[in-house]
Amino acid sequence: MPLIHLKTSNGPISNSENLLNLLSQKLSELTGKPEQYVMTLLQENVPMTFGGTVDPCCYVEIKSIGSLHPREMTESFCNLIASQTGIPKNRIYICFEDKDPKQWGFNGQTFG
């Protein structure tokens, strides 16, 4: 049930499949949840501004039922995304959302 959704003004990202795999592995590792339940999404070439400029930037949403550790995860994901996309860490925002199991559906039912 962990989800990481990355939106970037960059694109196309030449190693996008590799980036998605690395994000999936990292999210599984940092939440302690099986990777078989992790979903990754990537949107490239999204019209965006950050700090009043259109220089490359990135917005990331991370959602999970518990197991979120924003301080640790922010550093880890910023480093990973910066190394794979060339977007500076100071142009990456990450939003964390801890979901109630009753609000997350999978396979015809909710987790709670």
LOTOR-334808 format. One record per atom (N, C-alpha, C, O, CB): atom name; x, y, z; residue in one letter; residue number from 1. Coordinates in nm, 3 decimals, decimal comma. Glycine has a CB too. Layout:
# LOTOR-334808
CA X Y Z A NUM .
...
This chain:
# LOTOR-334808
N 0,077 -0,120 0,000 M 1 .
CA 0,000 0,000 0,000 M 1 .
C 0,082 0,127 0,000 M 1 .
O 0,025 0,234 -0,021 M 1 .
CB -0,088 0,000 0,114 M 1 .
N 0,212 0,122 0,023 P 2 .
CA 0,287 0,247 0,008 P 2 .
C 0,286 0,294 -0,137 P 2 .
O 0,292 0,214 -0,231 P 2 .
CB 0,431 0,229 0,056 P 2 .
N 0,278 0,425 -0,153 L 3 .
CA 0,274 0,487 -0,285 L 3 .
C 0,370 0,604 -0,288 L 3 .
O 0,374 0,684 -0,194 L 3 .
CB 0,131 0,532 -0,322 L 3 .
N 0,449 0,614 -0,394 I 4 .
CA 0,532 0,731 -0,416 I 4 .
C 0,499 0,784 -0,555 I 4 .
O 0,508 0,711 -0,654 I 4 .
CB 0,684 0,699 -0,401 I 4 .
N 0,462 0,911 -0,561 H 5 .
CA 0,420 0,976 -0,685 H 5 .
C 0,513 1,096 -0,706 H 5 .
O 0,511 1,191 -0,629 H 5 .
CB 0,269 1,021 -0,680 H 5 .
N 0,591 1,088 -0,810 L 6 .
CA 0,689 1,191 -0,841 L 6 .
C 0,644 1,269 -0,964 L 6 .
O 0,617 1,210 -1,069 L 6 .
CB 0,830 1,130 -0,863 L 6 .
N 0,636 1,401 -0,949 K 7 .
CA 0,604 1,490 -1,061 K 7 .
C 0,725 1,580 -1,081 K 7 .
O 0,776 1,639 -0,986 K 7 .
CB 0,473 1,574 -1,035 K 7 .
N 0,770 1,590 -1,206 T 8 .
CA 0,887 1,671 -1,233 T 8 .
C 0,869 1,754 -1,360 T 8 .
O 0,800 1,715 -1,453 T 8 .
CB 1,010 1,583 -1,246 T 8 .
N 0,934 1,869 -1,359 S 9 .
CA 0,932 1,953 -1,478 S 9 .
C 1,031 1,901 -1,581 S 9 .
O 1,025 1,941 -1,698 S 9 .
CB 0,963 2,099 -1,441 S 9 .
N 1,122 1,815 -1,541 N 10 .
CA 1,219 1,755 -1,632 N 10 .
C 1,153 1,647 -1,717 N 10 .
O 1,047 1,595 -1,683 N 10 .
CB 1,336 1,696 -1,554 N 10 .
N 1,218 1,615 -1,826 G 11 .
CA 1,173 1,503 -1,905 G 11 .
C 1,212 1,519 -2,049 G 11 .
O 1,237 1,631 -2,094 G 11 .
CB 1,023 1,486 -1,893 G 11 .
N 1,218 1,412 -2,121 P 12 .
CA 1,202 1,278 -2,064 P 12 .
C 1,325 1,237 -1,984 P 12 .
O 1,438 1,276 -2,017 P 12 .
CB 1,175 1,175 -2,175 P 12 .
N 1,303 1,161 -1,880 I 13 .
CA 1,411 1,108 -1,798 I 13 .
C 1,458 0,979 -1,863 I 13 .
O 1,381 0,884 -1,876 I 13 .
CB 1,366 1,085 -1,648 I 13 .
N 1,584 0,976 -1,903 S 14 .
CA 1,634 0,863 -1,981 S 14 .
C 1,631 0,730 -1,905 S 14 .
O 1,619 0,624 -1,966 S 14 .
CB 1,776 0,892 -2,026 S 14 .
N 1,641 0,737 -1,776 N 15 .
CA 1,644 0,615 -1,695 N 15 .
C 1,517 0,602 -1,610 N 15 .
O 1,524 0,560 -1,494 N 15 .
CB 1,768 0,613 -1,605 N 15 .
N 1,402 0,638 -1,666 S 16 .
CA 1,279 0,645 -1,586 S 16 .
C 1,241 0,509 -1,526 S 16 .
O 1,196 0,504 -1,411 S 16 .
CB 1,165 0,696 -1,671 S 16 .
N 1,256 0,401 -1,600 E 17 .
CA 1,222 0,269 -1,545 E 17 .
C 1,314 0,234 -1,428 E 17 .
O 1,269 0,179 -1,328 E 17 .
CB 1,230 0,161 -1,655 E 17 .
N 1,442 0,265 -1,442 N 18 .
CA 1,536 0,240 -1,333 N 18 .
C 1,501 0,326 -1,212 N 18 .
O 1,505 0,279 -1,099 N 18 .
CB 1,680 0,269 -1,379 N 18 .
N 1,466 0,453 -1,236 L 19 .
CA 1,427 0,542 -1,127 L 19 .
C 1,306 0,486 -1,053 L 19 .
O 1,305 0,483 -0,930 L 19 .
CB 1,396 0,683 -1,180 L 19 .
N 1,204 0,440 -1,126 L 20 .
CA 1,085 0,383 -1,062 L 20 .
C 1,121 0,260 -0,979 L 20 .
O 1,069 0,243 -0,868 L 20 .
CB 0,981 0,345 -1,168 L 20 .
N 1,209 0,175 -1,030 N 21 .
CA 1,251 0,057 -0,954 N 21 .
C 1,327 0,095 -0,828 N 21 .
O 1,305 0,035 -0,722 N 21 .
CB 1,338 -0,034 -1,042 N 21 .
N 1,415 0,193 -0,839 L 22 .
CA 1,490 0,238 -0,721 L 22 .
C 1,397 0,300 -0,617 L 22 .
O 1,414 0,276 -0,497 L 22 .
CB 1,598 0,338 -0,762 L 22 .
N 1,300 0,379 -0,661 L 23 .
CA 1,203 0,438 -0,568 L 23 .
C 1,122 0,330 -0,498 L 23 .
O 1,096 0,339 -0,378 L 23 .
CB 1,109 0,534 -0,642 L 23 .
N 1,082 0,228 -0,572 S 24 .
CA 1,004 0,118 -0,516 S 24 .
C 1,085 0,043 -0,409 S 24 .
O 1,035 0,016 -0,300 S 24 .
CB 0,961 0,020 -0,626 S 24 .
N 1,209 0,011 -0,441 Q 25 .
CA 1,295 -0,059 -0,345 Q 25 .
C 1,317 0,024 -0,220 Q 25 .
O 1,312 -0,027 -0,108 Q 25 .
CB 1,429 -0,093 -0,410 Q 25 .
N 1,343 0,153 -0,240 K 26 .
CA 1,371 0,242 -0,127 K 26 .
C 1,248 0,259 -0,038 K 26 .
O 1,260 0,260 0,084 K 26 .
CB 1,420 0,378 -0,176 K 26 .
N 1,130 0,273 -0,098 L 27 .
CA 1,008 0,289 -0,020 L 27 .
C 0,978 0,163 0,060 L 27 .
O 0,937 0,171 0,176 L 27 .
CB 0,890 0,323 -0,111 L 27 .
N 0,997 0,048 -0,001 S 28 .
CA 0,979 -0,079 0,071 S 28 .
C 1,076 -0,088 0,189 S 28 .
O 1,037 -0,124 0,300 S 28 .
CB 1,000 -0,199 -0,025 S 28 .
N 1,201 -0,055 0,163 E 29 .
CA 1,304 -0,061 0,266 E 29 .
C 1,272 0,032 0,383 E 29 .
O 1,281 -0,007 0,499 E 29 .
CB 1,440 -0,026 0,207 E 29 .
N 1,235 0,157 0,352 L 30 .
CA 1,215 0,256 0,457 L 30 .
C 1,083 0,241 0,534 L 30 .
O 1,073 0,286 0,648 L 30 .
CB 1,220 0,393 0,398 L 30 .
N 0,983 0,177 0,472 T 31 .
CA 0,858 0,153 0,544 T 31 .
C 0,855 0,016 0,609 T 31 .
O 0,775 -0,009 0,699 T 31 .
CB 0,739 0,167 0,449 T 31 .
N 0,943 -0,074 0,564 G 32 .
CA 0,941 -0,211 0,614 G 32 .
C 0,826 -0,291 0,558 G 32 .
O 0,790 -0,396 0,613 G 32 .
CB 0,934 -0,211 0,764 G 32 .
N 0,766 -0,244 0,449 K 33 .
CA 0,652 -0,312 0,387 K 33 .
C 0,699 -0,385 0,262 K 33 .
O 0,790 -0,340 0,194 K 33 .
CB 0,538 -0,211 0,353 K 33 .
N 0,635 -0,500 0,231 P 34 .
CA 0,677 -0,579 0,115 P 34 .
C 0,666 -0,499 -0,015 P 34 .
O 0,568 -0,428 -0,038 P 34 .
CB 0,593 -0,706 0,105 P 34 .
N 0,768 -0,511 -0,098 E 35 .
CA 0,770 -0,437 -0,224 E 35 .
C 0,654 -0,477 -0,315 E 35 .
O 0,614 -0,398 -0,401 E 35 .
CB 0,902 -0,460 -0,295 E 35 .
N 0,600 -0,596 -0,298 Q 36 .
CA 0,488 -0,639 -0,382 Q 36 .
C 0,366 -0,549 -0,367 Q 36 .
O 0,277 -0,552 -0,451 Q 36 .
CB 0,449 -0,783 -0,348 Q 36 .
N 0,361 -0,468 -0,260 Y 37 .
CA 0,249 -0,376 -0,239 Y 37 .
C 0,283 -0,230 -0,271 Y 37 .
O 0,197 -0,143 -0,260 Y 37 .
CB 0,201 -0,385 -0,096 Y 37 .
N 0,407 -0,203 -0,310 V 38 .
CA 0,451 -0,066 -0,337 V 38 .
C 0,412 -0,027 -0,479 V 38 .
O 0,428 -0,105 -0,573 V 38 .
CB 0,605 -0,053 -0,316 V 38 .
N 0,360 0,095 -0,494 M 39 .
CA 0,330 0,151 -0,626 M 39 .
C 0,412 0,276 -0,645 M 39 .
O 0,426 0,358 -0,554 M 39 .
CB 0,176 0,181 -0,642 M 39 .
N 0,468 0,291 -0,767 T 40 .
CA 0,542 0,411 -0,802 T 40 .
C 0,479 0,475 -0,924 T 40 .
O 0,435 0,405 -1,016 T 40 .
CB 0,692 0,379 -0,827 T 40 .
N 0,475 0,607 -0,925 L 41 .
CA 0,423 0,682 -1,040 L 41 .
C 0,522 0,792 -1,074 L 41 .
O 0,583 0,852 -0,986 L 41 .
CB 0,281 0,741 -1,011 L 41 .
N 0,537 0,818 -1,203 L 42 .
CA 0,625 0,924 -1,249 L 42 .
C 0,554 1,004 -1,357 L 42 .
O 0,509 0,949 -1,457 L 42 .
CB 0,758 0,866 -1,301 L 42 .
N 0,545 1,135 -1,335 Q 43 .
CA 0,492 1,227 -1,435 Q 43 .
C 0,605 1,321 -1,474 Q 43 .
O 0,659 1,393 -1,390 Q 43 .
CB 0,367 1,305 -1,382 Q 43 .
N 0,639 1,320 -1,601 E 44 .
CA 0,747 1,404 -1,652 E 44 .
C 0,689 1,522 -1,729 E 44 .
O 0,573 1,522 -1,769 E 44 .
CB 0,842 1,323 -1,741 E 44 .
N 0,773 1,623 -1,748 N 45 .
CA 0,734 1,742 -1,825 N 45 .
C 0,610 1,812 -1,771 N 45 .
O 0,530 1,865 -1,848 N 45 .
CB 0,711 1,703 -1,969 N 45 .
N 0,593 1,812 -1,640 V 46 .
CA 0,481 1,880 -1,577 V 46 .
C 0,515 2,029 -1,569 V 46 .
O 0,620 2,064 -1,514 V 46 .
CB 0,449 1,819 -1,436 V 46 .
N 0,429 2,116 -1,621 P 47 .
CA 0,456 2,259 -1,607 P 47 .
C 0,457 2,297 -1,459 P 47 .
O 0,356 2,281 -1,389 P 47 .
CB 0,350 2,343 -1,685 P 47 .
N 0,571 2,345 -1,411 M 48 .
CA 0,587 2,375 -1,269 M 48 .
C 0,676 2,497 -1,251 M 48 .
O 0,760 2,528 -1,335 M 48 .
CB 0,645 2,255 -1,194 M 48 .
N 0,655 2,566 -1,139 T 49 .
CA 0,750 2,667 -1,094 T 49 .
C 0,788 2,635 -0,951 T 49 .
O 0,713 2,570 -0,879 T 49 .
CB 0,690 2,811 -1,106 T 49 .
N 0,905 2,681 -0,911 F 50 .
CA 0,951 2,669 -0,774 F 50 .
C 1,035 2,792 -0,747 F 50 .
O 1,129 2,820 -0,821 F 50 .
CB 1,032 2,534 -0,749 F 50 .
N 1,003 2,865 -0,644 G 51 .
CA 1,079 2,985 -0,611 G 51 .
C 1,071 3,092 -0,719 G 51 .
O 1,162 3,174 -0,734 G 51 .
CB 1,223 2,949 -0,587 G 51 .
N 0,961 3,090 -0,794 G 52 .
CA 0,942 3,192 -0,896 G 52 .
C 1,012 3,166 -1,028 G 52 .
O 1,015 3,253 -1,115 G 52 .
CB 0,985 3,320 -0,844 G 52 .
N 1,071 3,047 -1,043 T 53 .
CA 1,139 3,015 -1,169 T 53 .
C 1,086 2,883 -1,224 T 53 .
O 1,024 2,804 -1,153 T 53 .
CB 1,293 3,008 -1,148 T 53 .
N 1,112 2,861 -1,351 V 54 .
CA 1,075 2,734 -1,416 V 54 .
C 1,196 2,641 -1,426 V 54 .
O 1,192 2,543 -1,500 V 54 .
CB 1,017 2,761 -1,556 V 54 .
N 1,302 2,670 -1,350 D 55 .
CA 1,417 2,579 -1,346 D 55 .
C 1,369 2,441 -1,300 D 55 .
O 1,268 2,432 -1,229 D 55 .
CB 1,529 2,634 -1,252 D 55 .
N 1,440 2,334 -1,338 P 56 .
CA 1,395 2,199 -1,302 P 56 .
C 1,362 2,186 -1,153 P 56 .
O 1,437 2,231 -1,066 P 56 .
CB 1,502 2,099 -1,339 P 56 .
N 1,249 2,123 -1,127 C 57 .
CA 1,204 2,101 -0,990 C 57 .
C 1,121 1,973 -0,984 C 57 .
O 1,092 1,911 -1,087 C 57 .
CB 1,121 2,223 -0,938 C 57 .
N 1,084 1,936 -0,864 C 58 .
CA 1,016 1,808 -0,844 C 58 .
C 0,924 1,816 -0,722 C 58 .
O 0,960 1,876 -0,621 C 58 .
CB 1,118 1,693 -0,827 C 58 .
N 0,806 1,757 -0,733 Y 59 .
CA 0,713 1,745 -0,621 Y 59 .
C 0,684 1,596 -0,603 Y 59 .
O 0,655 1,525 -0,699 Y 59 .
CB 0,579 1,827 -0,647 Y 59 .
N 0,694 1,550 -0,479 V 60 .
CA 0,678 1,408 -0,448 V 60 .
C 0,572 1,391 -0,340 V 60 .
O 0,571 1,463 -0,240 V 60 .
CB 0,812 1,346 -0,403 V 60 .
N 0,482 1,296 -0,362 E 61 .
CA 0,385 1,256 -0,259 E 61 .
C 0,417 1,113 -0,218 E 61 .
O 0,435 1,025 -0,302 E 61 .
CB 0,237 1,268 -0,310 E 61 .
N 0,424 1,092 -0,088 I 62 .
CA 0,445 0,958 -0,034 I 62 .
C 0,329 0,930 0,061 I 62 .
O 0,306 1,002 0,158 I 62 .
CB 0,585 0,945 0,040 I 62 .
N 0,256 0,822 0,030 K 63 .
CA 0,141 0,784 0,111 K 63 .
C 0,159 0,640 0,158 K 63 .
O 0,214 0,556 0,087 K 63 .
CB 0,008 0,800 0,032 K 63 .
N 0,111 0,614 0,279 S 64 .
CA 0,121 0,479 0,334 S 64 .
C 0,025 0,468 0,451 S 64 .
O -0,019 0,568 0,508 S 64 .
CB 0,266 0,445 0,377 S 64 .
N -0,006 0,346 0,486 I 65 .
CA -0,079 0,318 0,610 I 65 .
C 0,028 0,299 0,716 I 65 .
O 0,082 0,189 0,732 I 65 .
CB -0,175 0,191 0,597 I 65 .
N 0,058 0,405 0,788 G 66 .
CA 0,164 0,400 0,889 G 66 .
C 0,302 0,385 0,826 G 66 .
O 0,318 0,389 0,704 G 66 .
CB 0,139 0,285 0,985 G 66 .
N 0,400 0,368 0,912 S 67 .
CA 0,540 0,340 0,874 S 67 .
C 0,609 0,454 0,800 S 67 .
O 0,707 0,430 0,730 S 67 .
CB 0,544 0,218 0,789 S 67 .
N 0,560 0,577 0,814 L 68 .
CA 0,625 0,691 0,752 L 68 .
C 0,721 0,756 0,852 L 68 .
O 0,688 0,774 0,969 L 68 .
CB 0,520 0,793 0,701 L 68 .
N 0,839 0,790 0,804 H 69 .
CA 0,942 0,854 0,885 H 69 .
C 0,997 0,972 0,804 H 69 .
O 1,103 0,961 0,743 H 69 .
CB 1,057 0,752 0,924 H 69 .
N 0,924 1,085 0,805 P 70 .
CA 0,957 1,196 0,716 P 70 .
C 1,101 1,246 0,720 P 70 .
O 1,159 1,273 0,615 P 70 .
CB 0,869 1,308 0,747 P 70 .
N 1,161 1,258 0,837 R 71 .
CA 1,298 1,310 0,843 R 71 .
C 1,395 1,219 0,769 R 71 .
O 1,472 1,265 0,685 R 71 .
CB 1,343 1,326 0,989 R 71 .
N 1,393 1,093 0,800 E 72 .
CA 1,481 0,995 0,736 E 72 .
C 1,449 0,982 0,587 E 72 .
O 1,539 0,978 0,503 E 72 .
CB 1,469 0,857 0,805 E 72 .
N 1,322 0,975 0,556 M 73 .
CA 1,280 0,953 0,418 M 73 .
C 1,310 1,073 0,329 M 73 .
O 1,347 1,056 0,213 M 73 .
CB 1,131 0,923 0,413 M 73 .
N 1,296 1,193 0,381 T 74 .
CA 1,323 1,313 0,301 T 74 .
C 1,466 1,314 0,252 T 74 .
O 1,490 1,335 0,133 T 74 .
CB 1,294 1,440 0,382 T 74 .
N 1,560 1,292 0,340 E 75 .
CA 1,700 1,291 0,300 E 75 .
C 1,727 1,181 0,198 E 75 .
O 1,791 1,204 0,096 E 75 .
CB 1,791 1,272 0,422 E 75 .
N 1,678 1,062 0,226 S 76 .
CA 1,702 0,947 0,138 S 76 .
C 1,643 0,967 -0,001 S 76 .
O 1,710 0,943 -0,101 S 76 .
CB 1,645 0,821 0,200 S 76 .
N 1,517 1,011 -0,008 F 77 .
CA 1,453 1,029 -0,138 F 77 .
C 1,509 1,150 -0,213 F 77 .
O 1,523 1,144 -0,335 F 77 .
CB 1,303 1,044 -0,120 F 77 .
N 1,541 1,258 -0,144 C 78 .
CA 1,602 1,373 -0,212 C 78 .
C 1,735 1,333 -0,275 C 78 .
O 1,764 1,370 -0,389 C 78 .
CB 1,623 1,491 -0,113 C 78 .
N 1,816 1,259 -0,201 N 79 .
CA 1,944 1,214 -0,256 N 79 .
C 1,924 1,124 -0,378 N 79 .
O 1,992 1,140 -0,479 N 79 .
CB 2,024 1,139 -0,148 N 79 .
N 1,831 1,031 -0,368 L 80 .
CA 1,804 0,938 -0,478 L 80 .
C 1,753 1,012 -0,601 L 80 .
O 1,803 0,991 -0,712 L 80 .
CB 1,703 0,832 -0,434 L 80 .
N 1,655 1,097 -0,583 I 81 .
CA 1,594 1,169 -0,695 I 81 .
C 1,696 1,264 -0,759 I 81 .
O 1,705 1,273 -0,882 I 81 .
CB 1,470 1,248 -0,649 I 81 .
N 1,772 1,334 -0,677 A 82 .
CA 1,873 1,426 -0,731 A 82 .
C 1,977 1,350 -0,813 A 82 .
O 2,017 1,395 -0,921 A 82 .
CB 1,943 1,503 -0,617 A 82 .
N 2,020 1,235 -0,764 S 83 .
CA 2,124 1,160 -0,836 S 83 .
C 2,072 1,102 -0,967 S 83 .
O 2,149 1,083 -1,061 S 83 .
CB 2,177 1,048 -0,749 S 83 .
N 1,943 1,073 -0,975 Q 84 .
CA 1,886 1,011 -1,095 Q 84 .
C 1,831 1,111 -1,196 Q 84 .
O 1,820 1,079 -1,314 Q 84 .
CB 1,776 0,917 -1,055 Q 84 .
N 1,798 1,232 -1,150 T 85 .
CA 1,735 1,330 -1,240 T 85 .
C 1,819 1,454 -1,263 T 85 .
O 1,796 1,526 -1,360 T 85 .
CB 1,601 1,370 -1,185 T 85 .
N 1,915 1,480 -1,176 G 86 .
CA 1,993 1,603 -1,185 G 86 .
C 1,923 1,723 -1,124 G 86 .
O 1,977 1,834 -1,128 G 86 .
CB 2,024 1,632 -1,328 G 86 .
N 1,806 1,704 -1,067 I 87 .
CA 1,734 1,813 -1,001 I 87 .
C 1,798 1,836 -0,864 I 87 .
O 1,808 1,742 -0,785 I 87 .
CB 1,580 1,782 -0,988 I 87 .
N 1,839 1,959 -0,834 P 88 .
CA 1,901 1,986 -0,703 P 88 .
C 1,804 1,955 -0,588 P 88 .
O 1,683 1,975 -0,599 P 88 .
CB 1,947 2,132 -0,696 P 88 .
N 1,861 1,906 -0,478 K 89 .
CA 1,778 1,871 -0,361 K 89 .
C 1,698 1,990 -0,309 K 89 .
O 1,590 1,971 -0,253 K 89 .
CB 1,866 1,817 -0,250 K 89 .
N 1,751 2,112 -0,328 N 90 .
CA 1,679 2,228 -0,277 N 90 .
C 1,567 2,273 -0,371 N 90 .
O 1,509 2,380 -0,353 N 90 .
CB 1,776 2,343 -0,254 N 90 .
N 1,537 2,191 -0,472 R 91 .
CA 1,423 2,218 -0,562 R 91 .
C 1,329 2,097 -0,563 R 91 .
O 1,259 2,072 -0,661 R 91 .
CB 1,472 2,251 -0,707 R 91 .
N 1,329 2,024 -0,452 I 92 .
CA 1,242 1,907 -0,437 I 92 .
C 1,158 1,925 -0,311 I 92 .
O 1,212 1,945 -0,202 I 92 .
CB 1,326 1,774 -0,430 I 92 .
N 1,026 1,918 -0,327 Y 93 .
CA 0,934 1,916 -0,213 Y 93 .
C 0,879 1,774 -0,200 Y 93 .
O 0,852 1,707 -0,299 Y 93 .
CB 0,818 2,020 -0,231 Y 93 .
N 0,863 1,730 -0,074 I 94 .
CA 0,805 1,598 -0,048 I 94 .
C 0,692 1,616 0,053 I 94 .
O 0,709 1,679 0,157 I 94 .
CB 0,912 1,496 0,005 I 94 .
N 0,576 1,559 0,020 C 95 .
CA 0,460 1,564 0,108 C 95 .
C 0,429 1,420 0,155 C 95 .
O 0,419 1,329 0,073 C 95 .
CB 0,336 1,628 0,035 C 95 .
N 0,414 1,402 0,284 F 96 .
CA 0,386 1,271 0,342 F 96 .
C 0,241 1,265 0,389 F 96 .
O 0,190 1,361 0,446 F 96 .
CB 0,482 1,239 0,459 F 96 .
N 0,177 1,152 0,364 E 97 .
CA 0,038 1,135 0,406 E 97 .
C 0,019 0,996 0,465 E 97 .
O 0,032 0,895 0,395 E 97 .
CB -0,059 1,159 0,287 E 97 .
N -0,014 0,992 0,594 D 98 .
CA -0,042 0,866 0,664 D 98 .
C -0,191 0,838 0,651 D 98 .
O -0,273 0,912 0,706 D 98 .
CB 0,003 0,872 0,815 D 98 .
N -0,226 0,733 0,580 K 99 .
CA -0,366 0,703 0,550 K 99 .
C -0,426 0,605 0,650 K 99 .
O -0,358 0,515 0,699 K 99 .
CB -0,378 0,647 0,410 K 99 .
N -0,553 0,624 0,680 D 100 .
CA -0,631 0,530 0,759 D 100 .
C -0,655 0,405 0,674 D 100 .
O -0,688 0,417 0,557 D 100 .
CB -0,767 0,594 0,807 D 100 .
N -0,639 0,285 0,730 P 101 .
CA -0,659 0,162 0,652 P 101 .
C -0,796 0,153 0,586 P 101 .
O -0,812 0,086 0,484 P 101 .
CB -0,639 0,042 0,741 P 101 .
N -0,897 0,219 0,645 K 102 .
CA -1,032 0,217 0,586 K 102 .
C -1,040 0,302 0,460 K 102 .
O -1,137 0,292 0,384 K 102 .
CB -1,134 0,265 0,689 K 102 .
N -0,939 0,388 0,438 Q 103 .
CA -0,940 0,477 0,321 Q 103 .
C -0,850 0,428 0,208 Q 103 .
O -0,825 0,501 0,112 Q 103 .
CB -0,896 0,615 0,363 Q 103 .
N -0,801 0,304 0,218 W 104 .
CA -0,711 0,251 0,117 W 104 .
C -0,766 0,118 0,067 W 104 .
O -0,776 0,021 0,142 W 104 .
CB -0,567 0,234 0,173 W 104 .
N -0,802 0,116 -0,061 G 105 .
CA -0,861 -0,004 -0,120 G 105 .
C -0,761 -0,081 -0,204 G 105 .
O -0,669 -0,024 -0,264 G 105 .
CB -0,980 0,033 -0,204 G 105 .
N -0,781 -0,213 -0,208 F 106 .
CA -0,697 -0,303 -0,287 F 106 .
C -0,772 -0,435 -0,305 F 106 .
O -0,828 -0,489 -0,210 F 106 .
CB -0,558 -0,326 -0,219 F 106 .
N -0,770 -0,484 -0,426 N 107 .
CA -0,824 -0,618 -0,453 N 107 .
C -0,970 -0,632 -0,409 N 107 .
O -1,010 -0,737 -0,358 N 107 .
CB -0,739 -0,723 -0,382 N 107 .
N -1,050 -0,527 -0,430 G 108 .
CA -1,192 -0,533 -0,403 G 108 .
C -1,233 -0,505 -0,260 G 108 .
O -1,350 -0,517 -0,225 G 108 .
CB -1,242 -0,664 -0,439 G 108 .
N -1,137 -0,466 -0,176 Q 109 .
CA -1,171 -0,435 -0,036 Q 109 .
C -1,072 -0,333 0,019 Q 109 .
O -0,973 -0,300 -0,045 Q 109 .
CB -1,171 -0,564 0,051 Q 109 .
N -1,100 -0,283 0,138 T 110 .
CA -1,007 -0,192 0,202 T 110 .
C -0,919 -0,268 0,300 T 110 .
O -0,946 -0,383 0,335 T 110 .
CB -1,083 -0,079 0,275 T 110 .
N -0,812 -0,202 0,344 F 111 .
CA -0,721 -0,267 0,438 F 111 .
C -0,775 -0,264 0,581 F 111 .
O -0,723 -0,335 0,668 F 111 .
CB -0,585 -0,199 0,433 F 111 .
N -0,878 -0,184 0,607 G 112 .
CA -0,929 -0,175 0,744 G 112 .
C -1,077 -0,196 0,752 G 112 .
O -1,134 -0,191 0,861 G 112 .
CB -0,896 -0,043 0,804 G 112 .
